[in-house]
Amino acid sequence: MNANLWERVFSFEDYGELLDLLWPSLVAGAVLGVVGGVIGVVVMARDMGFAVHGISELSFAGASAALLLGVDVVGGSVVGAVVAALVLGLLGAGARERNAVTGVLMPFGLGLGILFLSLYQGRSANKFGLLTGQIVAVDGAKVTTMIVGAAVVLLGLALIWRPLMFASTDPWLASARGVPQRSLSVAFVVLLGLAVAMAIQVVGALLVLSLLITPAAAALRLTARPAAAVLLSVLFAVVSVVGGIMLALAGTLPVSPYVTTISFLIWIVCRIVGNAKERSHRLSTAA
């Protein structure tokens, strides 16, 4: 029994052939790692971790509806994510309002998604993949779509980065200086919605936080400088996704458990290192 369980988790037979066959998944994972690492730092700065989960639920509902109707699942996921992002951007101006709106969207989106999947009569693997990710579903066409989507998200972030980070770190001073916080908030959550829709294709709706939150949270345990945090966050996200995909190729499990485990272990190590640095700093200050 234990041997069979181990073979389900790890089996490197024909690994080289699988690696050649599923290279689009590795490219897509690297692309998503870059996007998730960059946007995750802003998510942490704006305290929007809960909002990411709310967007993912409506993105899941959109993808489920597309699966039921027989249309492009990626397109449905994007539509659901953008709708959720717009609702959050327009109705959730402050953190309290945003959390309330997210709390309403999450069960609604999850309920719709489950309804659509219950009505879907196709392969059960397609249903499961929307929740937990499915590496075999990523082909060359989807890689192209993800690269285009990543370019849109990264270009959009580059255009609004300075005022966005200013408004995120010091909203009162930003308002006093005339920074259009509502417009920036709407623009950012739309970009976040696109990133969430892309991430769902690899890790699924339930575990999207492992791409958009955990790497950034780990990076911020090591440094408070935005540029360094972004670089570390991208590194951690790419290692988590690409490493998770490479491990998933050796077994029969979905990719998401591998990705989330690597991401969590990185966070644990960074937290230990960060705590050690803080203790060292306090001791040196006291001395």
Secondary structure, 3 states (H helix, E strand, C coil): CHHHHHHHHCCCCCHHHHHHHCHHHHHHHHHHHHHHHHHHHHHHHCCCHHHHHHHHHHHHHHHHHHHHHCCCHHHHHHHHHHHHHHHHHHHCCCHHHHHHHHHHHHHHHHHHHHHHHHHCCCCHHHHHHHHHCCHHHCCHHHHHHHHHHHHHHHHHHHHHHHHHHHHHHCHHHHHHCCCCHHHHHHHHHHHHHHHHHHHHHHHCCCCCHHHHCHHHHHHHHHCCCHHHHHHHHHHHHHHHHHHHHHHHCCCCCCHHHHHHHHHHHHHHHHHHHHHHHHHHHHHHHHC
